[in-house]
């Protein structure tokens, strides 16, 4: 995806690892890019980029296909709805969502909701993928 800061050109940023073959994911990453209004907190890399396997061998391909990950500047991994919750604290334009996302006792609900959307993301975005990835994941 164009116009996204690359981790190699943006040291000191949190790295968002997303499914670059998924149009739904591409749109959401575009939204995150806009929420990073100053452009200095996030960089982005597709899970299909070979650098991901080299730099984050602890994150399996299946795990990366199941959810977006954010690797923060301390090396901590935040996956799925926990990544969204983390970003709500990190990006000022998402601070308004923070109180709802962090209500005590709701983490399980947010994880479940994220999983439901993530496993249907190829259907949600339509069947118009740039690669054959949709055909692989439509039956999930």
C-alpha positions, 0 to 999 in steps of 0.5 A: 500500500502506498503512502504508508511509513515503512519501518526501515524509514521510520525508526522509533515508531510502533510497527503495525503488521497487517494483511496487505492482501486484504482490502478491508485491512488496507482500508483500516490501515489507511484509517490508522494512518490518518489517525496518526495525524503527525505521522510520527508514531506508526509505521506499517508492514504487510505480514506477507513481506519477508522482513516480518518472518525475519524480524518477528519469528515468534509471530506465526503466519497463522497468528498474523493471518488471524489478527493485526499486530502492533509491535511497540517501541519496547518490542511488546506485541499487541494483537487483535483487539488488544492492538486496537486498545493499545492504539487508542492510548497511543494516538490522540485522535483515538482517545475519545474511544479509549474509555469505551474500549477500556471499560472494566470487564469488556476485554473478552467482548472486544476480543470476540468482536474483533475475531468475528470481523477478522475471520470474515474480513475477506467477505466484508471487503468483497471478493476483489482481492489483488491476489488469490488470498480471498479464495484461500480465506473465504470459507473461514 
